[in-house]
Amino acid sequence: MGGKVSSDSEVIEESAITWRTISALVFAAAVVQPLIIYLTLVGSPGLIELSLIGWGGGFGLGYSVAIFTALGSQILWLVVILWTWISRMFGRELSLKETFMIYAFYPSTVGTSMLFLIPIFRLYVANSIIVEELGLAAHIPEWWAPRGVDAEIVYRARGFFVRPMLLPVLIPLAVTILTYVCDLSLGLFAYQRYAVEEKLDFPAASSYARGLMIISGAEKRGSNILMSAAAIGIAYGILSWLLPSLTGIKVLQLLPRGITDFTYLIEGKFPGASFGIDFTLGLLVSGFVVPLKVLATMAITGIAAYTIGNHYLVKYGIWPDWAPQYGLGWNFARSQLYWWTSVTIGLALAAALVPLALHPKEVVRLFTFPIGSSAGVRSGATRGYLFLCIFLASSLISVLIFHLLIPGFPILLAILFVVGWSFFATMASAQASGVTFRGFWVPYAKESMIYYSGYSAPEAWFGKDFLMFSQGGSAHAASLKMAAMCGVKISDYIKGFLIASTIGMAFGFIYVSLFWKTAPIPSYVYQFTLTGWPIMALEMSRWTKWLWTGVIFKTNVILASIAIGAAIVTVTELLGAPWVLISIVTGLNTLPSVSIIQLIGGVVGFFLSRRLGRERWREIAPIIVVGVLLGDGVVIALGSALSIVFGSVWSLPY
């Protein structure tokens, strides 16, 4: 009824690609995508608040990105449950493989919702008075966004099929497709190395796979635990967000959610120091499935950097514009600008490259191991080389596009970055995903390459948006780990991704075009374009100028961090703890409020494992995590839909 669970060595005859999985993906694109697009245009007080309490209120672009993605991520489990229920109503339950396909590729269908909205936002930015005042307008190329008379033509037509808008739409579309191809190819390599060869746990992926097994009926044990945890998640979502969000009455928030910021208690005596705890229940329980040593390393790193380290950045004048009462989120972002991003770049380079230098045979093995399906079918070096060739071809095509846009930029450097750094950064991120609850993203990699290239023409800072940097392979590696646990063949996984991406792009184009034809963007009909887009344009322009002038890049700090990272890797490899530097980099990239609550969750999990037994706890912990996230996500998804409806009534003519 739920499908047979299979290991990598079993032959799976049944296909995961069925009319039911395809119809579920079409449903996600047809129903969820317009909600996400509409949300980004009109805004939602409830979701804006949700994103702010999650980020500490200190970000401009970060806060906007949170709004863009909040509804799409939270509604995922709701779609899975809805389609499971619909299938049962028609007399046949979804198999485990079908359930996995819906869960895994729903993000691919709704994630493209921003692809066609971003060119409209760039059109707004290019013609904004903010860009004019910052002196950036004259440097904006026509292939990034039309300006002046061309912009007026586009605004009158309100469509993509006008000459000035063709390049700003087609170029990012081409680069996105090439990135998808590279991500998938590299994901297959990373999966083979870290899930199959090194047998890393991939805590998040393994937890979600267990949840899917129970929801689909493939695994009966644990269903009561999942439902109980989901009930807790539902109650938490209602009491921590839904009631105060829909009513606007703050005292109805009966349970804590988001960051409780204690920075104001310590910054008077220690300027720059930041501290807070994010009491979101989902973050707490995520600590149940990550090794305690990893969580401790992440939390210690965050406290050392953003509490102790930030104070010394202010004390020695490295962080010149610090001011009190801005809070944890702001301090996190600004201290990264002046110091911690350079540290992270150096440590990430060491984490990605030094292990390969210490073990050169690993580099050879990386390019020679065979890749096969989850059932062991058609394994061999031929398939591995095929994926490598696909990655090389697509990445080189993306370099050619960048070269045509900016012919003066050193093309060999672009090739080295797009091909070489994409590959090794993906490997490092996949390893992080294998030992922590998520991978890490190497910050400002493209910007670092452009800055240190010596190329000074300003158009490079706009061209970076069209320079491919593939690091999404780590997410594919984790999903392939789930696929193997759910008995899904690699060939079905590839087909599912291609189908979902195609469906998502098609619906994304249709819906954005319809919204644009319905009313101008920006306009009063889409409220957030008048209230939120100016903030986003300001933050985007300011960061572009900071990157352009090199404020964010400190060469001596990057080089010193590479040396320190190399030393850490060398020592920890000898001690048998290669996870240490990955955990440190992840801790630097994570708000300390998040790593602290995850550590608390890890400690709680440790004592529960002592009480219940280690094996029993390892069995039920992932189920608890999925259940809480499922219940909380369902509440937020339903509440978000209500918030959108209530928030859009104001624009009706009556």
NORHUBEL-V103953 format. One line per field, one symbol per residue. psi: psi as a letter, one per 30 degrees, with the letter a starting at -180 (. if undefined). Layout:
psi=???
//
This chain:
psi=eflkkllfflkkekkfjlfeeeeeeeeeeeeeeeeeeeefefljeeeeeeeefffggfldeeeeeeeefeeeeffeeeeeeeeeeeeeeggklkleeeeeeeeegeeeeffgffefeeeeeeeeefgkfeeeffgfeffjlffekklbeeeeeeeeehlfhkeffeefeeeeeeeeeeeeeeeeeeeeeeeeefeeefhleieeeeeeeeeeeeefgfjekfeeeeeeeeeeeeeeeeffeeefeefgjeffjfkkkakjjgeffffeeikfkkklkjgkeeeeffffgkkeeeeeeeeeeeeeefdeeeefeeeggeifgkklgfleeeeeeeeeefefeeeeeeeeeeeeeeeeefiffeeeeegfkkkalfggkhllfeeeeeeeeeeeeeeeeeeeeeeeeiffkjeeeeeeeeeeeeeeeeeeeeeefffaflalkjkheeeeeeefffjfkffefefffgjkjjgffeeeeeeeeeeefggkleeeeeeeeeeeeeeeeeeeeeeeeeeeeelljllfeieffeeeeeeeeeeeeeeeeeeefgefjjeeeeeeeeeeeeeeeeefeefhiffeeeeeeeefgkkfeeeeeeeeeeeeeeeeeeefkeeeefefeeeeeeeeeeeeeeeeeeeeeeeeeeffefflf.
//
